[in-house]
Amino acid sequence: LAACSAVGASFFQRARRWIKCRAEADLAVAPEVEQAEADDKSQSLPDEPTWVVKLRSLLQCSAWAGVCRMVVALGSGKQSPRVLRVVAQEMLMKRVHEFGHLLKSLREGDAPREFAVNLFDLLEPWFRQCNPGIREWNTVLHALVLNKNLDRALALVAELEAGSDVYDLPEPVTSTYTILLKAVAERDGRLGAERLVQHMKRRALTLNIFDY
């Protein structure tokens, strides 16, 4: 899998600034966020809160289960915006396949569904720049489907099918469509699922018992 080591330091600096600005813009109207920021500023010590230090340490050690437990504990409270920002900042220093591991851990650990999608939103420019493989794209699709963003997931698959002159996009595989199949059936019924299967066959992909 392609790694993000080729991305220069200047990109990381721009990405960090982009993450901070994006998070502030998205969350500026939330009163609980304003209160959380005020609580942080009111602390007399210049050091980061203990939970931030611990979260950074877990991320740096790639302890995804521990990260997931902290997201579950803090990800739906007033600290949620800062949790998201810290995770995004630390992931910029990781390889792209590790982002896939994190999304999988969040999915299996019952973290808030929107957390993984919001994290992808912040990191999408970095993610694409790293030229991830289909396995990493599949973890993103899982996150979107679980958060009821089926249309966006379908649009991403269509983009993977079409390819890109800017990014090195992998072609979808059978498991890519399997991720979508149940959600399509629930929303569009049997006919929708059958259309998706027929689309797979036109791409020379077939389902087998291991894909269900």
C-alpha positions as a printed Julia matrix, in Angstrom:
212×3 Matrix{Float64}:
   0.0     0.0     0.0
   1.16    3.53   -0.72
   2.37    5.42    2.33
   2.16    9.07    3.1
   5.92    9.43    3.63
   6.22   11.12    0.26
   4.09   14.03    1.42
   6.38   16.93    2.29
   6.55   18.85    5.52
   4.95   21.86    3.87
   1.87   19.79    3.08
   1.61   18.68    6.71
   1.79   22.3     7.85
  -0.89   23.36    5.4
  -3.04   20.38    6.34
  -2.79   21.16   10.05
  -3.86   24.75    9.41
  -6.69   23.5     7.19
  -7.88   21.08    9.89
  -7.87   23.8    12.54
  -9.74   26.26   10.3
 -12.21   23.6     9.09
 -12.97   22.43   12.62
 -13.4    25.99   13.9
 -15.66   26.9    10.98
 -17.82   23.8    11.33
 -18.17   24.12   15.09
 -18.27   27.88   15.63
 -22.04   27.97   16.19
 -22.12   25.17   18.74
 -22.42   26.64   22.27
 -21.05   23.51   23.89
 -17.89   23.91   21.81
 -17.49   27.52   22.92
 -17.83   26.42   26.52
 -15.28   23.63   26.04
 -12.79   26.1    24.58
 -13.45   28.49   27.47
 -12.82   25.7    29.96
  -9.49   24.96   28.32
  -8.42   28.61   28.32
  -9.37   29.01   31.97
  -6.82   26.41   33.04
  -3.87   27.96   34.84
  -1.36   25.4    33.51
  -0.09   25.79   29.94
   0.15   22.02   29.54
  -2.44   20.05   27.61
  -5.15   18.28   29.64
  -4.21   14.79   30.79
  -6.71   13.14   28.49
  -5.19   14.92   25.46
  -1.7    13.73   26.41
  -3.01   10.18   26.83
  -4.9    10.26   23.54
  -1.86   11.54   21.66
   0.28    8.82   23.24
  -2.16    6.1    22.19
  -2.28    7.45   18.65
   1.5     7.69   18.4
   1.76    4.06   19.55
  -0.96    2.97   17.1
  -2.97    1.57   20.02
  -6.23    1.7    18.08
  -8.36   -0.14   20.65
  -7.3     2.34   23.32
  -8.0     5.25   21.0
 -11.45    3.85   20.31
 -12.2     3.55   24.04
 -11.27    7.19   24.56
 -13.42    8.25   21.6
 -16.35    6.31   23.05
 -15.81    7.95   26.44
 -15.24   11.51   25.19
 -16.49   11.6    21.62
 -20.1    12.53   22.37
 -19.5    15.09   25.12
 -18.38   18.7    25.17
 -14.81   17.63   24.4
 -15.87   15.94   21.15
 -14.58   18.7    18.83
 -11.17   18.67   20.46
 -11.03   14.86   20.42
 -11.67   14.98   16.69
  -9.03   17.65   16.15
  -6.37   15.8    18.17
  -6.99   12.52   16.34
  -6.82   14.27   12.97
  -3.58   16.06   13.83
  -1.86   12.87   14.95
  -3.07   10.86   11.97
  -1.26   13.26    9.64
   1.97   11.71   10.85
   0.8     8.15   10.18
   0.82    5.94    7.12
  -2.44    5.77    5.24
  -3.05    2.08    5.97
  -3.04    2.98    9.68
  -5.98    5.28    9.05
  -7.81    2.23    7.76
  -6.92    0.35   10.95
  -8.28    3.22   13.02
 -11.58    3.37   11.1
 -11.97   -0.38   11.48
 -11.33   -0.14   15.22
 -13.86    2.68   15.56
 -16.42    0.59   13.67
 -15.88   -2.55   15.72
 -15.66   -0.61   19.0
 -19.07    1.05   18.62
 -17.69    4.57   18.5
 -20.2     7.28   17.49
 -20.86    6.66   13.79
 -20.52   10.31   12.87
 -17.04   10.5    14.41
 -15.42    8.38   11.69
 -17.15   10.36    8.94
 -16.19   13.71   10.48
 -12.62   12.48   10.8
 -12.56   11.5     7.14
 -13.95   14.91    6.2
 -11.03   16.59    7.96
  -8.41   14.24    6.56
  -9.75   13.68    3.04
  -7.12   15.88    1.27
  -4.32   14.04    3.1
  -5.99   10.67    2.51
  -6.22   11.2    -1.23
  -2.68   12.56   -1.42
  -1.43    9.3     0.12
  -2.9     7.23   -2.77
  -4.63    4.66   -0.53
  -5.44    1.19   -1.74
  -8.9    -0.3    -2.09
  -8.76   -1.74    1.44
  -8.5     1.77    2.9
 -11.25    3.07    0.62
 -13.44    0.19    1.78
 -13.05    1.26    5.41
 -14.19    4.75    4.42
 -17.2     3.27    2.62
 -18.05    1.24    5.73
 -18.01    4.43    7.81
 -20.26    6.27    5.36
 -22.77    3.43    5.08
 -22.99    2.98    8.85
 -23.61    6.71    9.21
 -26.5     6.52    6.7
 -24.54    8.35    3.99
 -25.33    5.84    1.23
 -25.52    8.4    -1.56
 -22.06    9.69   -0.74
 -20.73    6.12   -0.59
 -22.23    5.38   -4.02
 -20.69    8.57   -5.39
 -17.27    7.54   -4.09
 -17.57    4.13   -5.73
 -18.54    5.79   -9.0
 -15.43    7.96   -8.67
 -13.26    4.9    -8.09
 -14.77    3.26  -11.17
 -14.1     6.31  -13.32
 -10.54    6.87  -12.12
  -8.8    10.23  -11.81
  -6.05   12.21  -13.52
  -5.13   13.79  -10.18
  -5.08   10.86   -7.75
  -4.12    7.22   -8.13
  -7.51    5.64   -7.47
  -7.83    1.85   -7.17
 -10.58   -0.05   -8.96
 -13.43   -1.37   -6.8
 -13.41   -5.08   -5.98
 -16.18   -7.46   -4.97
 -15.96   -6.52   -1.29
 -16.43   -2.86   -2.21
 -19.9    -3.55   -3.57
 -20.71   -5.99   -0.78
 -20.35   -3.12    1.69
 -23.08   -1.29   -0.21
 -25.39   -4.2    -0.92
 -27.29   -4.41    2.37
 -27.77   -0.66    2.6
 -29.0    -0.51   -1.01
 -31.44   -3.36   -0.34
 -32.77   -1.64    2.79
 -33.3     1.65    0.99
 -34.2     0.6    -2.55
 -35.57   -2.89   -1.96
 -34.83   -6.09   -3.81
 -34.81   -4.43   -7.21
 -32.16   -1.97   -6.08
 -29.98   -4.79   -4.79
 -30.45   -6.74   -8.03
 -29.41   -3.7   -10.07
 -26.24   -3.44   -8.03
 -25.46   -7.14   -8.57
 -26.04   -6.74  -12.31
 -23.72   -3.74  -12.3
 -21.06   -5.91  -10.64
 -21.47   -8.58  -13.32
 -20.94   -5.97  -16.03
 -17.64   -5.22  -14.33
 -16.76   -8.95  -14.32
 -17.28   -9.25  -10.57
 -19.45  -11.91   -8.97
 -20.64  -12.6    -5.46
 -19.95  -15.85   -3.68
 -20.91  -17.28   -0.32
 -17.97  -15.59    1.4
 -19.14  -12.14    0.3
 -22.53  -12.2     2.03
